[in-house]
Amino acid sequence: MPNAKQTEQIREGNGFIAALDQSGGSTPKALRLYGIGEDAYSNETEMFDLIHQMRTRIMKSPAFTGEKVVGAILFEQTMDRAVDGVPTATYLWETRGVVPFLKIDKGLEKEAHGVQLMKPIPGLDDLLARAAKAGIFGTKERSVISAANPGGIKMVVDQQFELGAQVLAHGLVPIIEPEVTISIADKAEAEEMLLAEIVSHLDAVPEGQQVMLKLTLPEQPNLYKPLVDHPKVLKVVALSGGYSRDEANAKLAQNTGIIASFSRALTEGLSAQQPDAAFDAMLAEAIDSIYAASVAG
């Protein structure tokens, strides 16, 4: 059973969810944007040590608290590590007041039927049990839609909700993330199809349980309002999807009841070379702007 106080914090949505979940494939790019080139590490262990240092710096920054950051999505290795000697999920909730989530997908299959399904997740039940024991509130799992292909979109949503049921069975709340690529010509049509598929699947969610949805900011403002209002949906959050922070914030503010779950848009401009005062000031400015867009609707 999800923590009642954490559930209420997410439901109220008075802030946004930080995505700190870059995995092996996306970590080199995240480090480059942070000012750390690939010549700074010689293996995966050193790479993950560096990204954990970056995440720790963000989590310990004065502005990174539950006052404006209601939740944070972690990579598995981040969950397994500590901040100031305290397990990361415990540190987030007990020290910062931030609800911890865990990214569980293992990447994407090759594109077929205009979509990329999730790869198999070996040992998922063990991971979910470990996450629940570690104090994780929910999970996040990502697929990608790159065309308005009704068959492909149905496959994505089928897989997402099947996995969501497995997560719910462990007492965790799944963040279902069928991302629509922002650059496709038929994005609006794909979003209409996605909405219809999600609505059709929500009825199968057991009474007394809820899922979360992480969606690309839609072409039509408030397209996803039926999902925001749906009794089986705890919260709808938005990914930045490649938009700049200003673009993402402007689009987010047009969508009532949806809050942000940004990754690159949150860390935009942060650098390992910045003194702590400059780093903290820039992060606080980013948090303030994303918070404002999240609560505007």
C-alpha positions as CSV (number, residue, x, y, z in Angstrom):
1,M,0.0,0.0,0.0
2,P,1.5,3.4,-1.0
3,N,2.5,5.8,1.8
4,A,-0.6,7.9,2.4
5,K,1.3,11.1,3.1
6,Q,3.3,10.7,-0.1
7,T,0.2,9.9,-2.1
8,E,-1.4,13.1,-0.8
9,Q,1.7,15.1,-1.8
10,I,1.6,13.8,-5.3
11,R,-2.2,14.2,-5.6
12,E,-2.0,17.8,-4.6
13,G,0.8,18.3,-7.1
14,N,1.9,21.6,-5.6
15,G,5.2,21.5,-7.5
16,F,6.8,19.2,-10.0
17,I,8.7,15.8,-10.2
18,A,12.4,16.0,-11.0
19,A,13.7,13.3,-13.4
20,L,17.1,12.3,-12.2
21,D,17.0,8.9,-13.9
22,Q,19.6,9.0,-16.7
23,S,20.8,5.4,-17.3
24,G,23.8,3.9,-19.0
25,G,22.9,5.1,-22.5
26,S,22.0,8.7,-21.6
27,T,24.5,9.3,-18.9
28,P,27.5,10.4,-21.1
29,K,25.3,13.1,-22.7
30,A,24.0,14.3,-19.3
31,L,27.6,14.5,-18.1
32,R,28.7,16.4,-21.2
33,L,26.0,18.9,-20.7
34,Y,27.2,19.2,-17.1
35,G,30.7,20.0,-18.3
36,I,32.3,16.5,-17.8
37,G,33.7,15.0,-21.0
38,E,34.2,11.3,-21.7
39,D,37.9,11.8,-21.0
40,A,37.1,12.3,-17.3
41,Y,36.3,8.6,-16.8
42,S,37.7,5.3,-18.1
43,N,34.9,2.8,-17.3
44,E,31.2,2.6,-16.3
45,T,31.9,2.6,-12.6
46,E,33.7,5.9,-12.8
47,M,31.0,7.3,-15.1
48,F,28.3,6.4,-12.6
49,D,30.3,7.8,-9.7
50,L,30.4,11.1,-11.5
51,I,26.7,11.2,-12.3
52,H,25.9,10.3,-8.7
53,Q,28.0,13.2,-7.6
54,M,26.0,15.5,-9.9
55,R,22.7,14.1,-8.6
56,T,23.9,14.4,-5.0
57,R,24.8,18.0,-5.6
58,I,21.3,18.7,-7.0
59,M,19.5,16.8,-4.2
60,K,21.5,18.7,-1.5
61,S,21.0,22.1,-3.0
62,P,18.9,24.4,-0.8
63,A,16.1,24.9,-3.3
64,F,15.6,21.1,-3.9
65,T,12.9,20.4,-1.3
66,G,9.3,19.2,-1.2
67,E,8.1,22.8,-1.1
68,K,8.5,22.9,-4.9
69,V,9.8,19.5,-5.9
70,V,7.1,17.0,-4.9
71,G,9.0,13.9,-6.3
72,A,12.1,12.7,-7.9
73,I,12.7,9.8,-10.3
74,L,15.9,7.8,-9.7
75,F,18.0,5.4,-11.7
76,E,18.4,2.0,-10.1
77,Q,22.0,2.6,-9.1
78,T,21.0,5.9,-7.5
79,M,18.5,4.0,-5.4
80,D,21.2,1.6,-4.3
81,R,23.6,4.4,-3.3
82,A,23.6,6.9,-0.5
83,V,23.6,10.6,0.1
84,D,25.7,11.6,3.2
85,G,25.6,8.0,4.3
86,V,21.8,7.8,4.1
87,P,20.1,5.5,1.4
88,T,19.0,7.8,-1.4
89,A,15.2,7.2,-1.2
90,T,15.3,7.7,2.6
91,Y,17.4,10.8,2.3
92,L,15.0,12.3,-0.3
93,W,11.8,11.8,1.8
94,E,13.1,12.2,5.3
95,T,15.6,15.0,4.7
96,R,14.2,16.9,1.7
97,G,10.5,16.0,1.8
98,V,10.7,14.7,-1.8
99,V,8.8,11.5,-2.8
100,P,11.1,8.9,-4.5
101,F,10.3,7.1,-7.7
102,L,12.4,4.5,-9.6
103,K,13.0,4.1,-13.3
104,I,12.5,0.4,-14.1
105,D,12.6,0.1,-17.9
106,K,15.7,-1.3,-19.6
107,G,15.5,0.8,-22.8
108,L,13.7,0.4,-26.0
109,E,13.3,-2.2,-28.8
110,K,13.9,-1.2,-32.4
111,E,11.1,0.8,-34.0
112,A,8.3,-1.1,-35.6
113,H,4.7,0.0,-36.5
114,G,5.8,3.6,-35.7
115,V,6.6,2.8,-32.0
116,Q,9.4,1.5,-29.8
117,L,8.2,-0.9,-27.1
118,M,10.1,-1.5,-23.9
119,K,12.7,-4.2,-23.8
120,P,12.1,-7.1,-21.5
121,I,12.9,-6.4,-17.8
122,P,14.5,-9.5,-16.3
123,G,14.2,-9.9,-12.5
124,L,11.5,-7.3,-12.4
125,D,9.6,-8.8,-9.4
126,D,12.8,-8.9,-7.4
127,L,13.6,-5.3,-8.3
128,L,10.1,-4.1,-7.3
129,A,10.3,-5.9,-4.0
130,R,13.7,-4.3,-3.4
131,A,12.3,-0.9,-4.3
132,A,9.3,-1.2,-2.0
133,K,11.7,-2.2,0.9
134,A,13.9,0.8,0.1
135,G,11.0,3.2,0.5
136,I,10.3,3.9,-3.2
137,F,6.8,5.2,-3.8
138,G,6.4,4.4,-7.5
139,T,8.1,3.5,-10.8
140,K,8.5,5.0,-14.2
141,E,8.6,3.1,-17.5
142,R,9.1,4.7,-20.9
143,S,8.0,3.7,-24.5
144,V,8.2,5.9,-27.6
145,I,5.5,6.7,-30.2
146,S,6.9,8.2,-33.5
147,A,3.9,7.9,-35.8
148,A,0.1,8.1,-35.6
149,N,-0.2,4.3,-36.2
150,P,-3.2,3.0,-34.3
151,G,-1.9,-0.6,-34.1
152,G,1.5,0.5,-32.8
153,I,0.0,2.9,-30.3
154,K,-2.3,0.1,-29.0
155,M,0.7,-2.2,-28.6
156,V,2.5,0.5,-26.5
157,V,-0.5,1.1,-24.2
158,D,-1.2,-2.6,-23.8
159,Q,2.4,-3.2,-22.7
160,Q,2.5,-0.2,-20.4
161,F,-0.7,-1.2,-18.6
162,E,0.4,-4.8,-18.3
163,L,3.6,-3.7,-16.7
164,G,1.6,-1.2,-14.6
165,A,-0.5,-4.1,-13.1
166,Q,2.7,-5.8,-12.1
167,V,4.0,-2.7,-10.3
168,L,0.6,-2.2,-8.6
169,A,0.8,-5.7,-7.3
170,H,3.9,-4.8,-5.3
171,G,2.1,-1.8,-3.6
172,L,3.9,0.7,-5.9
173,V,2.4,3.4,-8.2
174,P,3.4,3.1,-11.8
175,I,4.2,6.2,-13.9
176,I,3.1,5.0,-17.4
177,E,5.1,7.0,-20.0
178,P,4.2,6.6,-23.6
179,E,6.3,9.5,-25.0
180,V,5.2,11.0,-28.3
181,T,8.2,12.3,-30.3
182,I,7.9,16.1,-30.5
183,S,9.2,16.4,-34.1
184,I,6.8,14.1,-35.9
185,A,4.4,15.7,-38.5
186,D,1.4,13.8,-37.2
187,K,2.0,14.4,-33.5
188,A,-1.5,15.8,-32.9
189,E,-3.2,12.7,-34.5
190,A,-0.9,10.4,-32.5
191,E,-2.0,12.2,-29.3
192,E,-5.7,11.8,-30.0
193,M,-5.1,8.0,-30.6
194,L,-3.1,7.7,-27.4
195,L,-5.7,9.5,-25.4
196,A,-8.4,7.1,-26.6
197,E,-6.2,4.0,-25.9
198,I,-5.4,5.2,-22.4
199,V,-9.0,5.9,-21.5
200,S,-10.0,2.4,-22.7
201,H,-7.3,0.8,-20.4
202,L,-8.0,2.8,-17.3
203,D,-11.3,0.9,-16.6
204,A,-9.3,-2.3,-16.1
205,V,-7.3,-0.7,-13.2
206,P,-8.6,-2.4,-10.0
207,E,-10.9,-0.4,-7.7
208,G,-8.9,1.4,-5.0
209,Q,-5.8,1.6,-7.1
210,Q,-4.4,4.4,-9.3
211,V,-1.7,4.9,-11.9
212,M,0.2,8.0,-12.9
213,L,0.8,9.1,-16.5
214,K,3.8,10.9,-18.0
215,L,3.0,12.4,-21.3
216,T,4.5,14.7,-23.9
217,L,3.1,18.2,-23.8
218,P,0.2,18.0,-26.4
219,E,-0.3,20.1,-29.5
220,Q,-3.9,20.9,-28.3
221,P,-3.9,22.5,-24.8
222,N,-5.9,20.5,-22.3
223,L,-6.2,17.5,-24.6
224,Y,-5.4,15.3,-21.6
225,K,-7.9,17.0,-19.2
226,P,-10.1,13.8,-19.2
227,L,-7.1,11.9,-17.8
228,V,-6.4,14.6,-15.2
229,D,-9.9,14.2,-14.0
230,H,-10.1,10.4,-14.2
231,P,-10.6,8.7,-10.8
232,K,-8.1,5.9,-11.7
233,V,-5.3,8.5,-12.3
234,L,-3.4,9.9,-9.3
235,K,-1.5,12.5,-11.4
236,V,-0.6,13.4,-14.9
237,V,2.9,14.8,-15.4
238,A,4.6,16.1,-18.5
239,L,8.0,15.4,-19.9
240,S,10.0,18.2,-21.6
241,G,10.7,15.9,-24.6
242,G,13.5,18.0,-26.1
243,Y,11.8,21.4,-25.7
244,S,13.9,24.1,-24.1
245,R,12.9,25.0,-20.5
246,D,11.1,28.1,-21.7
247,E,9.2,26.3,-24.4
248,A,8.3,23.5,-22.1
249,N,7.2,25.8,-19.3
250,A,5.0,27.8,-21.7
251,K,3.3,24.7,-23.0
252,L,2.9,23.3,-19.5
253,A,1.2,26.4,-18.3
254,Q,-1.5,25.9,-20.9
255,N,-2.5,22.5,-19.5
256,T,-4.7,22.6,-16.4
257,G,-3.8,20.1,-13.7
258,I,-0.6,18.7,-15.3
259,I,2.7,19.2,-13.5
260,A,6.2,18.9,-14.9
261,S,8.6,15.9,-14.8
262,F,11.5,17.4,-16.5
263,S,15.1,16.1,-16.8
264,R,17.2,18.1,-19.3
265,A,15.1,21.2,-18.8
266,L,15.7,21.0,-15.1
267,T,19.5,20.7,-15.3
268,E,19.9,23.1,-18.3
269,G,22.9,25.4,-17.7
270,L,24.2,23.6,-14.6
271,S,28.0,22.9,-14.7
272,A,30.5,20.9,-12.6
273,Q,32.8,23.9,-12.9
274,Q,30.3,26.3,-11.2
275,P,31.0,27.3,-7.6
276,D,28.3,26.1,-5.2
277,A,26.7,29.6,-4.9
278,A,26.3,29.9,-8.7
279,F,25.2,26.3,-9.1
280,D,22.6,26.7,-6.3
281,A,21.3,30.0,-7.7
282,M,20.9,28.6,-11.2
283,L,19.2,25.5,-10.0
284,A,16.9,27.6,-7.8
285,E,15.9,29.7,-10.8
286,A,15.1,26.6,-12.8
287,I,13.1,25.1,-10.0
288,D,11.2,28.4,-9.5
289,S,10.3,28.6,-13.2
290,I,9.2,25.0,-13.6
291,Y,7.2,25.2,-10.3
292,A,5.5,28.3,-11.6
293,A,4.5,26.6,-14.8
294,S,3.3,23.5,-13.0
295,V,1.0,25.4,-10.6
296,A,-0.2,27.8,-13.3
297,G,-3.0,25.6,-14.6
